[in-house]
Amino acid sequence: MSSYVDRNTRRTLIVSGSRVSLESVVLAFWAGETPETICQAYPSLTLEQVYGAIAYYLVHRDHVDAELATQETEAHYLREGARTRNADPRSRLADARATRP
């Protein structure tokens, strides 16, 4: 892949040598965070790793954006499935809260 971006066992893009997702760095970058403030938010990352991850993203932007969009769609379906499977326990919990003094 690159010396700054790798994939974890779930095939998610991460900053090499860390457990921080590339998505986390990219979202902070697009929110206007500087590499220095991103390092403060993720102390396990070095400034070199953050700059490298941002450079990787900018070079491979179309591919990374498409992959992140796919991951978000999959996460949405997983959340919806969990809500459906857990609808009964959730309604029982809401009922119990409502009847609590």
C-alpha positions as CSV (number, residue, x, y, z in Angstrom):
1,M,0.0,0.0,0.0
2,S,2.2,2.8,1.3
3,S,4.6,3.4,4.2
4,Y,1.9,5.7,5.8
5,V,-1.4,3.8,5.1
6,D,-2.2,0.1,5.6
7,R,-5.1,-2.1,6.1
8,N,-6.1,-3.8,9.4
9,T,-7.5,-7.3,9.8
10,R,-11.0,-5.9,8.9
11,R,-9.5,-4.5,5.7
12,T,-10.1,-0.9,6.9
13,L,-7.6,1.7,5.9
14,I,-5.5,2.8,8.9
15,V,-2.4,4.9,9.5
16,S,0.5,2.5,9.4
17,G,1.9,1.5,12.8
18,S,-1.3,2.5,14.6
19,R,-4.9,1.6,15.1
20,V,-6.1,5.1,13.9
21,S,-8.3,4.9,10.8
22,L,-7.4,7.0,7.8
23,E,-11.0,8.2,7.9
24,S,-10.4,9.8,11.3
25,V,-7.4,11.7,10.0
26,V,-9.2,12.7,6.8
27,L,-12.3,13.9,8.6
28,A,-10.2,16.0,11.0
29,F,-8.2,17.4,8.0
30,W,-11.4,18.4,6.2
31,A,-12.8,19.9,9.4
32,G,-9.9,22.3,9.2
33,E,-7.6,20.7,11.8
34,T,-3.9,21.1,11.3
35,P,-1.6,18.1,11.3
36,E,-0.4,19.3,14.7
37,T,-3.8,19.4,16.2
38,I,-4.6,16.0,14.7
39,C,-1.5,14.7,16.5
40,Q,-2.8,16.1,19.7
41,A,-6.2,14.3,19.2
42,Y,-4.4,11.1,18.4
43,P,-1.2,11.0,20.5
44,S,-0.2,7.6,19.2
45,L,0.5,9.3,15.8
46,T,3.6,11.2,14.9
47,L,3.5,14.3,12.9
48,E,5.2,12.4,10.0
49,Q,2.4,9.8,10.1
50,V,-0.3,12.5,9.9
51,Y,1.4,14.3,7.0
52,G,2.0,11.0,5.3
53,A,-1.6,9.9,5.7
54,I,-2.9,13.2,4.4
55,A,-0.5,13.0,1.4
56,Y,-1.7,9.5,0.7
57,Y,-5.3,10.6,0.9
58,L,-4.7,13.6,-1.5
59,V,-3.0,11.4,-4.0
60,H,-5.6,8.6,-3.9
61,R,-8.6,10.8,-3.0
62,D,-11.1,9.3,-5.5
63,H,-10.4,5.8,-4.4
64,V,-10.4,6.6,-0.7
65,D,-13.5,8.7,-0.9
66,A,-15.3,5.8,-2.7
67,E,-14.1,3.3,-0.1
68,L,-15.2,5.5,2.8
69,A,-18.6,6.0,1.2
70,T,-19.0,2.2,0.8
71,Q,-18.0,1.7,4.5
72,E,-20.5,4.2,5.6
73,T,-23.3,2.6,3.6
74,E,-22.4,-0.8,5.1
75,A,-22.3,0.7,8.6
76,H,-25.7,2.2,8.0
77,Y,-27.2,-1.2,7.0
78,L,-25.6,-2.9,10.0
79,R,-27.0,-0.2,12.4
80,E,-30.5,-0.6,10.8
81,G,-30.3,-4.4,11.1
82,A,-29.3,-4.1,14.8
83,R,-32.2,-1.7,15.4
84,T,-34.6,-4.2,13.8
85,R,-33.2,-7.2,15.6
86,N,-33.3,-5.3,18.9
87,A,-36.6,-3.5,18.5
88,D,-38.4,-5.6,21.2
89,P,-35.8,-5.2,23.9
90,R,-35.6,-1.5,23.1
91,S,-39.3,-1.0,23.4
92,R,-39.4,-3.0,26.7
93,L,-36.7,-0.8,28.0
94,A,-38.5,2.3,26.9
95,D,-41.7,1.0,28.6
96,A,-39.8,0.2,31.8
97,R,-38.4,3.7,31.9
98,A,-41.8,5.3,31.3
99,T,-43.4,3.4,34.1
100,R,-40.6,4.1,36.6
101,P,-41.5,6.5,39.4
